[in-house]
Amino acid sequence: MITKKVAFLYDDIFLKHETPYGHPESKQRLTAIVNYLKKEGTWERLIHIKPRKATEEELAVVHDINYIKKMKHFSSGYLDPDTYFCEHTFEVACHAVGAVLDAIDGVFRKEFDGAFCAVRPPGHHAEKDTAMGFCIFNNVAVGAGYAKRLGYKKIFIIDFDVHHGNGTQHIFEEDCGVFFFSSHQYPFYPGTGRESEIGRGAGVGCTYNIQVKAGSGTKEYLTIYQDILPQKIRDFEADLVLVSAGYDLHKDDPLAQINVTTEGIRSIVRSILDCCAAPKIFVLEGGYNLQALAECVKATVEEMMD
């Protein structure tokens, strides 16, 4: 068996984004992942990269410049009922984006075969000019915009987080150079992601949403990722795949009602990896049961390597 070279992008700076006691999006999410990968012997098999800080110009590839400046000068407090911002959050969020950009650079230069970005705050709810759902900047969306400037022509975004990635969809819904494929619990936060949402204008046909009912489990998700996804990605002829990897679809997650097992998530990841030859970059989104999150990230990077 040939072991693929997989980069793991992480830095302790991500722990400086402090959220109030009891907030589900805590720094313990990343410490749980790191400690588990070290305990299980997976850590040593990965290529470790400390990500750079994305510039304001790079953020502006998809975000409104006035919004970026507002975030830069915001002090601390809640931006919406869910999204907390502390004195270090702007810097941390820029590094979260920077991790995705570094990962794209690495696969573009063929320094490694794929990458996992263990970052926070997450990104897929962040709109062009609005923070929401724990997200400040849209890490994957900025990455897709950056990849287009590098020369990638067909970027396929897969979002298996239990919540719909409204921000990513809206940023690219008129752009058929980026395909957005999402499976998510519905009806559920944030209320978007109906199957009738297929893109707009020049982007019609390049958004594909699959609504999943509460109580669904591994069987339903494998139908999506083994039967539906492969044909979509082949038809699109992707040259880069970015994955919003939210592990809150796990059966033990406290914020949702989906019942996919750890092995089910491993099978989803395997299907994504097998569906085309384009490089794959996984970017952490949700996942709020610490043990389940750590197990699922381990399963993900193991599949990426093997």
C-alpha positions as CSV (number, residue, x, y, z in Angstrom):
1,M,0.0,0.0,0.0
2,I,1.3,3.4,-1.0
3,T,1.0,6.0,1.8
4,K,0.1,9.4,0.6
5,K,1.7,12.5,1.9
6,V,-0.8,14.5,3.9
7,A,-0.2,17.9,5.5
8,F,-1.8,18.8,8.8
9,L,-2.1,22.5,9.2
10,Y,-2.4,23.6,12.9
11,D,-1.0,26.2,15.3
12,D,-1.6,26.9,18.9
13,I,-2.7,30.4,17.9
14,F,-6.1,28.8,17.2
15,L,-6.5,28.4,21.0
16,K,-6.3,32.1,21.5
17,H,-9.9,32.6,20.2
18,E,-11.6,32.4,23.6
19,T,-15.3,31.9,23.9
20,P,-17.4,32.1,27.0
21,Y,-17.7,29.2,29.4
22,G,-20.1,26.6,28.0
23,H,-19.9,27.8,24.4
24,P,-19.8,24.8,22.2
25,E,-17.1,26.2,19.8
26,S,-14.3,26.1,22.4
27,K,-10.5,25.7,22.1
28,Q,-10.9,22.3,23.7
29,R,-12.1,21.0,20.3
30,L,-8.6,21.4,18.9
31,T,-6.8,20.2,21.9
32,A,-8.9,17.1,21.9
33,I,-8.0,16.4,18.3
34,V,-4.2,17.1,18.7
35,N,-4.0,15.0,21.9
36,Y,-5.9,12.1,20.4
37,L,-3.8,12.0,17.2
38,K,-0.6,12.0,19.3
39,K,-2.0,9.3,21.7
40,E,-3.0,7.0,18.8
41,G,0.3,7.4,16.9
42,T,-1.2,9.2,13.9
43,W,0.5,12.5,14.6
44,E,3.9,11.3,13.5
45,R,2.7,10.1,10.1
46,L,1.5,13.6,9.1
47,I,3.5,16.6,7.6
48,H,3.1,19.4,10.1
49,I,2.7,23.0,8.8
50,K,2.2,26.1,10.9
51,P,-0.1,28.3,8.8
52,R,0.5,31.9,7.9
53,K,-1.8,34.8,8.5
54,A,-4.0,35.7,5.5
55,T,-3.8,39.3,4.4
56,E,-6.7,41.7,4.2
57,E,-6.3,41.7,0.4
58,E,-6.7,37.9,0.4
59,L,-9.8,38.0,2.5
60,A,-11.2,40.6,0.1
61,V,-11.3,38.0,-2.7
62,V,-14.7,37.1,-1.3
63,H,-15.4,39.4,1.7
64,D,-16.5,43.0,1.6
65,I,-13.5,45.3,2.5
66,N,-15.6,47.4,4.9
67,Y,-16.7,44.2,6.7
68,I,-13.0,43.1,7.0
69,K,-12.1,46.5,8.5
70,K,-15.0,46.3,10.9
71,M,-13.8,43.0,12.2
72,K,-10.3,44.2,12.5
73,H,-11.3,47.1,14.8
74,F,-14.1,45.2,16.7
75,S,-13.1,44.9,20.4
76,S,-15.0,41.9,21.9
77,G,-18.5,40.6,22.5
78,Y,-21.2,38.8,20.6
79,L,-21.6,39.6,16.8
80,D,-24.9,37.7,16.8
81,P,-26.5,35.4,19.4
82,D,-24.0,32.6,18.6
83,T,-20.8,34.2,17.4
84,Y,-18.4,35.4,20.0
85,F,-15.4,37.7,19.2
86,C,-12.5,38.3,21.7
87,E,-9.4,40.5,21.4
88,H,-7.5,37.9,19.5
89,T,-10.2,36.7,17.2
90,F,-9.3,38.7,14.2
91,E,-5.8,37.5,14.2
92,V,-6.9,33.9,14.8
93,A,-9.5,34.0,12.0
94,C,-6.9,35.3,9.6
95,H,-4.7,32.4,10.4
96,A,-7.6,30.0,9.9
97,V,-8.0,31.3,6.4
98,G,-4.2,31.3,5.9
99,A,-4.1,27.6,6.7
100,V,-6.4,26.9,3.7
101,L,-4.3,29.1,1.5
102,D,-1.1,27.3,2.5
103,A,-2.8,24.0,1.9
104,I,-3.8,25.1,-1.6
105,D,-0.3,26.3,-2.3
106,G,1.1,23.0,-1.2
107,V,-1.0,20.8,-3.4
108,F,-0.6,23.2,-6.3
109,R,3.2,22.8,-6.0
110,K,2.8,19.1,-5.4
111,E,4.6,19.2,-2.0
112,F,2.0,16.9,-0.6
113,D,-1.0,14.9,-1.9
114,G,-3.7,16.4,0.3
115,A,-4.2,18.4,3.5
116,F,-6.3,18.7,6.7
117,C,-6.7,22.1,8.2
118,A,-7.4,21.9,11.9
119,V,-8.6,25.4,12.4
120,R,-11.1,27.6,14.3
121,P,-13.2,29.6,14.2
122,P,-15.1,27.7,11.5
123,G,-16.2,29.4,8.4
124,H,-19.0,28.1,6.2
125,H,-21.8,30.3,7.7
126,A,-19.9,33.5,7.2
127,E,-21.4,35.6,4.4
128,K,-19.6,38.2,2.3
129,D,-20.3,40.9,4.8
130,T,-21.7,39.1,7.9
131,A,-20.5,36.9,10.7
132,M,-22.8,34.2,11.9
133,G,-23.0,30.7,13.3
134,F,-19.6,30.8,15.1
135,C,-18.0,31.9,11.8
136,I,-16.0,35.2,11.1
137,F,-14.4,34.6,7.7
138,N,-15.4,31.9,5.2
139,N,-12.2,29.8,5.2
140,V,-13.2,27.5,2.4
141,A,-14.7,30.3,0.2
142,V,-11.6,32.5,0.5
143,G,-9.7,29.3,-0.4
144,A,-11.7,28.7,-3.5
145,G,-11.3,32.3,-4.6
146,Y,-7.6,32.1,-4.0
147,A,-7.4,28.8,-5.9
148,K,-9.1,30.4,-8.9
149,R,-6.4,33.1,-9.0
150,L,-3.7,30.4,-8.9
151,G,-5.2,28.9,-12.0
152,Y,-7.6,26.2,-10.9
153,K,-10.6,26.3,-13.2
154,K,-13.1,23.8,-11.6
155,I,-13.3,23.8,-7.8
156,F,-15.8,21.4,-6.2
157,I,-16.8,22.2,-2.6
158,I,-18.3,19.4,-0.5
159,D,-20.0,20.4,2.8
160,F,-21.0,17.5,5.0
161,D,-21.5,19.6,8.2
162,V,-24.9,18.9,9.7
163,H,-25.7,22.6,9.2
164,H,-26.1,24.1,5.7
165,G,-23.1,26.3,4.6
166,N,-25.2,29.3,3.7
167,G,-22.2,31.6,3.4
168,T,-20.3,29.4,0.9
169,Q,-23.4,28.9,-1.2
170,H,-24.3,32.5,-1.4
171,I,-20.8,33.6,-2.3
172,F,-20.6,31.3,-5.3
173,E,-24.2,30.8,-6.3
174,E,-23.7,32.8,-9.5
175,D,-20.3,31.2,-10.4
176,C,-20.2,27.9,-12.2
177,G,-16.4,27.7,-11.8
178,V,-17.2,26.6,-8.2
179,F,-19.7,23.8,-7.6
180,F,-21.2,23.7,-4.1
181,F,-22.5,20.3,-2.9
182,S,-24.1,20.1,0.6
183,S,-25.9,17.5,2.7
184,H,-27.4,18.8,5.9
185,Q,-30.2,18.3,8.4
186,Y,-33.3,20.2,7.2
187,P,-35.3,22.0,8.5
188,F,-32.6,23.2,10.8
189,Y,-30.2,26.2,11.4
190,P,-29.6,28.4,9.4
191,G,-32.9,27.7,7.5
192,T,-31.3,27.7,4.0
193,G,-30.3,24.8,1.8
194,R,-33.6,23.7,0.2
195,E,-33.2,21.3,-2.7
196,S,-34.8,24.0,-4.9
197,E,-31.7,26.2,-4.3
198,I,-29.6,25.3,-7.4
199,G,-27.7,28.5,-8.1
200,R,-28.6,31.8,-9.8
201,G,-27.9,33.4,-13.1
202,A,-24.7,32.1,-14.6
203,G,-24.4,29.7,-11.7
204,V,-27.6,27.8,-12.2
205,G,-26.9,24.0,-11.9
206,C,-23.7,24.4,-9.8
207,T,-25.4,24.3,-6.4
208,Y,-26.7,21.0,-5.2
209,N,-28.4,20.6,-1.8
210,I,-29.6,17.4,-0.2
211,Q,-32.0,17.8,2.7
212,V,-31.6,15.1,5.4
213,K,-34.3,14.5,7.9
214,A,-33.7,14.4,11.7
215,G,-33.0,10.8,12.8
216,S,-31.3,9.8,9.6
217,G,-28.1,7.8,9.9
218,T,-25.2,6.1,8.1
219,K,-27.4,4.4,5.6
220,E,-28.9,7.6,4.3
221,Y,-25.6,9.4,4.1
222,L,-23.9,6.6,2.3
223,T,-26.6,6.8,-0.4
224,I,-25.6,10.4,-0.8
225,Y,-21.9,10.0,-0.8
226,Q,-21.6,6.7,-2.6
227,D,-24.4,7.0,-5.2
228,I,-25.0,10.7,-5.8
229,L,-21.7,12.6,-5.2
230,P,-19.4,10.6,-7.5
231,Q,-21.5,11.3,-10.7
232,K,-21.8,15.0,-9.8
233,I,-18.1,15.4,-9.3
234,R,-17.2,13.5,-12.5
235,D,-19.7,15.5,-14.6
236,F,-18.1,18.7,-13.2
237,E,-14.5,17.5,-14.0
238,A,-13.1,19.1,-10.8
239,D,-9.4,20.0,-10.6
240,L,-9.5,20.8,-6.9
241,V,-11.8,19.5,-4.1
242,L,-12.3,21.5,-0.9
243,V,-14.3,19.9,1.9
244,S,-16.1,21.7,4.7
245,A,-15.6,18.9,7.2
246,G,-18.1,19.3,9.9
247,Y,-18.4,16.3,12.2
248,D,-21.6,17.4,14.0
249,L,-23.5,14.8,11.9
250,H,-22.1,12.2,14.4
251,K,-24.6,10.4,16.5
252,D,-23.1,11.7,19.7
253,D,-23.1,15.4,18.7
254,P,-25.1,17.6,21.1
255,L,-26.2,20.2,18.5
256,A,-28.0,18.0,16.0
257,Q,-30.2,15.0,15.4
258,I,-28.3,13.0,12.9
259,N,-27.0,9.5,13.7
260,V,-23.9,8.8,11.6
261,T,-21.3,6.6,13.3
262,T,-17.6,7.2,13.3
263,E,-17.2,4.3,10.8
264,G,-19.9,5.9,8.7
265,I,-18.0,9.1,8.6
266,R,-14.9,7.1,7.6
267,S,-16.9,5.7,4.7
268,I,-18.1,9.2,3.7
269,V,-14.5,10.4,3.6
270,R,-13.4,7.3,1.6
271,S,-16.1,8.0,-1.0
272,I,-14.9,11.6,-1.3
273,L,-11.3,10.5,-1.8
274,D,-12.2,7.9,-4.3
275,C,-14.6,10.0,-6.5
276,C,-11.9,11.8,-8.6
277,A,-8.2,12.3,-8.9
278,A,-8.1,16.0,-8.0
279,P,-6.3,16.9,-4.8
280,K,-8.5,17.1,-1.7
281,I,-8.2,19.6,1.2
282,F,-10.4,19.1,4.3
283,V,-11.2,22.1,6.5
284,L,-12.6,21.7,9.9
285,E,-16.1,23.2,10.5
286,G,-18.4,21.9,13.2
287,G,-18.2,18.9,15.6
288,Y,-18.9,19.5,19.3
289,N,-18.6,16.1,21.1
290,L,-14.9,16.1,21.9
291,Q,-14.3,12.4,21.7
292,A,-16.4,11.9,18.6
293,L,-14.7,14.8,16.9
294,A,-11.2,13.5,17.7
295,E,-12.1,10.0,16.5
296,C,-13.6,11.4,13.2
297,V,-10.6,13.6,12.4
298,K,-8.3,10.6,13.0
299,A,-10.4,8.5,10.7
300,T,-10.3,11.3,8.1
301,V,-6.5,11.7,8.0
302,E,-6.0,7.9,8.1
303,E,-8.1,7.5,5.0
304,M,-6.3,10.4,3.3
305,M,-2.9,8.8,4.0
306,D,-4.0,5.2,3.0
